[in-house]
């Protein structure tokens, strides 16, 4: 696909009418779910009693009810009713070797048996994992482990402010850098601003600025405006590799190079969020893929390759050293605390996380998992597009190496213009239909991220997977085409 016109195609598709499944199919889905997933239904009713909303995970299927998974192996997961699925959710992205990869699993188990799961102080596993990250990500010279990508984002913002002495952070609209107060601003859909910020006092995000993805002129204007005397200055620009919210809002290579220059010109740190792209686009992440070096790199779930609790912040030594004193050391004058950044985490950098990170990175490199997963993603993208074309649906799939996106007419709510008077109603309708699409794919044995995003792994490279995907999407497309 020509990525230069991708954004235009997505916006055009978003303007089309939503294709809803046939009424009789919609009405039959709850009945089919009850028949196929009786144990999941029982558990779903229990969840609603004890867990808010009846689900814990944002990307879990929610309609007609929550499906409970039981186990994962390779490219497949099985639910509690024994149904198998080709899994493209891959724990929302971190798994690129496949579920329960034997070499990683055996290594983690051996470390737990010999050393224990967590010690609460330094262990050699942290050093080994840090060395693997530094080995592959050129811009990273030192690493600090945390428990999630959200914690890493919090630490990165605080560190950038301490290092630069400036106040503001800038993010690309639609990007997701975790759910801390300062980043719950302009989420998912550019221009939403504080729409999702219930429970957060305005002061928490008043120092967060945003710009339209890829709009280098707007970024430059913000840097100039807020770096003027008395404005507080811009400490950092936060970017996702490939574009906001997992490459949904694509931006080209040239943007990153221009942004790098602007950050240097205005004394702001470039922070690259590699939670999704690290060790998936390349061993050196999006930075290697696009040929740039960030000042700070955010690594999240990908670090632990499905083992908890995973997050890491890496970067230049002169910046990272501010994490070393932990706001405890007295300065040379003995009158105040030495300039440093306070972060903590009792279960950060555990033996489990770091043993998994070290071994997984080694296995990713030696198996060529990144390129194999990318090649199978090319094949699956072509299979999906063949199904759409053969049934004359105005949908299309596209991929960035092993990250596949499925764009459906009217349902690409990420690209709905907020200038429309009924924008929120349209977005809500899109979410409803995508929930139906997700349910339809589950019945066909496909698990994905809300029927919009699909992650492939080393384990997906099999004729069995390709055959199941072809059959599933042919059935899915045929059901929708019957409405045309």
N, C-alpha and C positions, 0 to 999 in steps of 0.2 A: 504494500500500500504506500502511496505517496503521502508521507506525513505532513507535507507542507499545506495540504488542503484539508487535513483531518479535522481541525476545529470547525471549519466552515461546514463540513459534512455533518458533524455532530449537531451543530446548531440548526441546520436545515432539517435533520431528522427529528429534532425535538419539537419542531413546529408542526409536524404531521399529526394526524389523528392517532390516538392510542388504539391498538388492536387488542381488544379484549377477547379472551377465550369464549367459545360459544356458551350461551346461557345454560344449556343443559349440562355442559362440562363443568361450569362453575358450581352448579347446584349439586353435581355428583361428587365433587372433590372431597367434601367432608365425609361422605359415606365411604368413599374409597379409602380414605385415610383410616377411618375407624376399623375397616376390614383388614387392612394391611399392617396397621401399626397399633394393635390393641394394647400391648404393654406400654408403648410410648404414651398412648392416650391416658392410661391410668396414672402414669408418672406425671404427665402434664397437669392433671387435676391436682395432684399433690404439690407440685411446684407452686401453683397459684396460692396455696395456703401458706407456704413458708418462705417463698422467694418473691420479692416485688416484681410484678408483671409476669411472673411465671417463667422467667428465664434470666440467666446470668450473663449471657454472651450476646453482644450486639448483633453478631452475624448469624445467630441461630435462627432456624426456620421458626416462624411464629404463627403462621396460618396454614391450615385450619387449627393446628395445635403443634406444640413443640415436639420434635423428634429427638429421642435420647439415643446417643451413640454408645456403643459398648466397647469397641476395640478398633485399632487401626493397624494395618500391615501393608507396607509397600505403597501402592497407589490406591488402596481400597480402605474403606471403613465399613463396619457392620453395626447396625442398630440393635437395640435390645430384643427386637422381634426376629433377629436373624437375617434381615435383608442386607444385601451387599450394595455398595455404591462405589463408583469411580469418584474419588475425592479430589476436587479441585479447590476446596477451601484451604486445605493444608494448614490448619490451625491459623487461618488468616495470613498465611504467607511464609512463615519461617522455615517450613520443611521443604528442602530441595533434594535431599537424599532419598526421601520416602519415609513413611511412618515406621517407627520402631526399627531404625536401621541397625542391623545386628552389631556391627563393630562399635558404633557409638554406645548402644545399649549395654553391651558387655563391658565396655570401659567404665561407664558410669557406675554400673553395679559393682564392679571390682573396687572402685574408689570408695563407694559407700561402705562396702564390707571391710576394707582395710583401713580407711581413714575416718569414716563417718560422714554424714550428709552435710553438716555445717559445724564450724568450730567457733564462729563469732570473732575470730582474730585472723591474722594473716596466715595463709597456707600457700604452699608451693604451687597449687593448682591455679591460683590467681596469676602468678608470674608466667606460667606456661601459656595460659590463655592470652594474656596481654602480649606476649611475644609473638604469638600467631597473628594477632590483629595488626600489630606494628609491622610485621614482615610483609603484609599484603597491601595495606592502605598507606600509600606514600606520605600523605599529609599528617598521619598520626605518629607521634613520637612517644607519647605517654597515654595511659589508659586508666580510667577509674570506672569501676563496676557499680551498677545500680540495679534496682529490682524491676524496672519497667521502662518503656520508652517515655512515658509521662514524666517519670522522675528525671530521666536524662534531659528532657526539654527544660524542666525547671532549673536543673543545675547549669545547663548551657546558658540560659538567659541571665542567671545570677552571676555566673562567671564572666560573661561578656560585659556586664555592667561594672563589675568590680575592676576588670582589666582596663577598660576604656575610660571609666569615670563618667560615662554617659548614661542616659535614662531610657531612651526609646528602643523598642525592637520593632522590626518590620517583617511581615510575612506576606507571602503570596495568597491572595484571596482563594478560598476553597481548600486550602491546605489543612492538614491535620497533624499537629505536633503534640498530641496527647490532650488530656482533659483538665489540665491545671487551669486555675482562674484566668491567668493572663493570656492563655492560648485559646480559650473558648470564645473566639471572636472570628467572624467571617469564615465559618466552617462549611465545608463540603461544596456550597454553592457561592461563588464570588458575589459579594455585595450584601450578604445576609447580616453583616455587622454583628450586633449583640442579640440576634434573634434567638440563639440557643443559650443565652447567658442567665437564665433564671437561677436565683439563689446566689448570684455573684454580684457584690457591690460594684458599681460603676468604676470606682477608683482602682479596682484590681486590673482592669484592662484599658484604662485610659492612656497608658503608655504603650499600647500595642497599636501599630499602624498596619494597613494592608494596601495592596495594589492589585490590579487585574493581572492574572498570570501572563507572563511574557511581555508585559508592558514596561519596557526598559526606560522609556521617557518618564513615566509616572514614578518609577522607583528613583530615578535621578532627582526629580522634583522634591520628593519626600526627603531624600538625603540632604539636599540643599536647604530646604525650608527648616528642618528640625535641627540642623547643625549650626544655624545662625546663633549669634550670641544671645544668651538668655532663654533659649528654647529647650535646653537640656541635652541636645545631641543624640545621635543614633548609635547605640552600642553594637547592634548586630542585625544582619539580614538573614532570616531563616528561609531555607529553600528545600523543597523535596526534589529528589533526583528524578528528572524526566517530567516533572509537573506535579501539580497539587493533587492531594488525596489519591496516592497510588497511581499516578500518571493518568488520572481521569482528565485533568486539564493539561494537556501536553504543551510543553515549551521546547523550542529547538536548542541545539547545541550552542548556537551563537549567543543566545540569551545568557547562558552561564558564564561565558567568557566576558561578556559586557558587564555583567553583574560583579564579577571578580574585580574588574578594573574600577568600577564605581566604589566598591567597598574599600579598595586601597586608597582611592583618591579622597575619600571622606572619613577615613580612620574608623571604619566600622568592621567588625569581624564578620566573615562569611561562615554561616553555620549550615552544613549540609545534613539534612535528615535522611539517614540511610537505613531507617528501621525496616523498610520494605526492600530497598535496592541493594543493601550491603550483602555481599556474597551471593547475589542473585543475578544482577546485571553483569558483574565481573568480580574477580577476586578482590579488586580494589573498589568495588561498588560503582555507583554512578559517577564518582569522580574519575575513575579510570575510564569508564565508558565515554564520558564527555571530555576527558582530557583537561581537567582542572584540579586544583588543590584548594580545599577549604581550610579555614583556620581551626574550626571545630567540627567533629563528625559525631552525629548521633546514631548509635546502634541500639536496637531494641531486641525484640523477640528472635530475630534472625541469629543473634549471637548464641543463644542456647539451643537452637535447633529443636524446639518443642519442649525442652526441659526448663523448669522454673528455677529461679525467677530471673529473667534475663534483660539486661540493659547495660550499655557501656557508653561512656563519653570519652572521646579521644581527640588529641590535637597537638598543637605546638607546645614545646616545653615551657616557653616563657609565659604562655597563657595557663597551661595546666598546673604549673607550680603553685598557683594561688589556691589550689585545693589542698595543698600539702600541710599547711599550718593548722587547718581546721578551726580557725578563729580562737586559738588558745594561746599562741605565743605572744609575749610582750615585745613591743618594738625596741629598737636600739636605744631610744631615749628613756625607756622604762615608764613612759607616761600613758601609753594606750596599747591596745591590742594590734599586733602586726596585721597589715593589710592581707586579708585572706577571705576565702569563701567557705561558709559553713554548709556542709551537706553530710548526710549520714545514712545508715541503712544496716540494721542488725543482720539481716539475711541477704545483704548484697555481696556478690562475689563468693557464693558458697562453693563447696567442693562439687556439688551436683552441677551447678551452672557452668562453672569454669572447666570442669572435666569434659562436659558435653561440648562446650565451645571449642576447646583445644582440639579434641578428637574430630568433631564435625568439620571444622575448617580444614584439617588435614585430609579428611576423606573427600570433601568437596574438590580439593585440588587434585588429588591423585586419581579420582574417578572421572574427572572432566565433567562433573555434574551440571555445571552452569551451561556449557555448550550443548550437552545432550538434552537437557530440559528445554533449552531454547529451540533445538531442532524438532523435538516432538510437539512443541507449542506451534511451530509453523504448520505442521501436519494437521493438528487439531483445529487450528484456525481455518485452514482450507476446507476441512470436513464440515465445520459449522457453516461456512459461507456457501458451500455446495448445497446443504440442506435448505438454507434460506432461499437461494436462487432457484432451486428446483421446484419450490412451492410458491414462487413469486412473492415473497415477503420483502418489504423494504427495510430489512435489517442488515447489519453487517458486523463481522468480528474483525478485530485487529490485535496485534500483539507487539510488545516490546520484549524480545527474547522470551523468557518463560512466564511473562505476565500477559494474559489474554483479557481483552475487554469485549463485551458483547453489547452492541448498541441497537436498541429497538425503537421503532417509531413512536414518538410521543412519550416514551417511557424513560428517556435519558434526562431525568429530572435535574441532573447536575448542570445541564446546559439550557434550562428554561430561563428566559429573561425575566428578571425581577421587576422590569419596567411595566410588565403586563398587569392590568388591574386585577386579574384573577390568578396571579402567579402562584400564590400559596395553595389555592384550590387545585391548580394543575399539578403542582408538586405532590400534593396528597393523593391525587388520583393515580399518579405515576407509581407511587410507593405501593398502593393497593394492587395495581396490576402486576408489578414486579413480584409481589408476594404470591400471586396466582401462578406466575411463570415459574417461580422457585418451587412451588408445590408440584407443578406438572413435571418438572425435571426430576424431583425427588421420586416421583412415582415411576419414572423411567430409569432410575438407578444412577442419577447424577447429583452430586452435592457440589454447590458452588457458593460464591460469596454473593448472595442475593440475586442470583441469575444475571449478574453484571460483570463479575470478575472471576477469572479462573487462573489458578497457579499450577504450573506443571512441575514435575520433579524428575529425577533420574529414574524413578520407578515407573513413570508413565510410559516409558519407551518400550511398549509391547504391543503385539498385534491384538491381544485380547482387549486392551484398553481402547485402541483405535476402533475396533469393531463395535464395542459397546457404545462409544461416543457417537459413531455414525448412526446406529440404530435408534439411539435415544433422541438425537436431534432431528432425525427424519420424522419420528413420531410426534415430537414437540411441534415442529413446523407444520406438519400435516393438520394437526388439531387447530392451529391458529389460521391456517389458510382456508379452512372450511367456512370462515366468516367473510372471506373476501368475495 
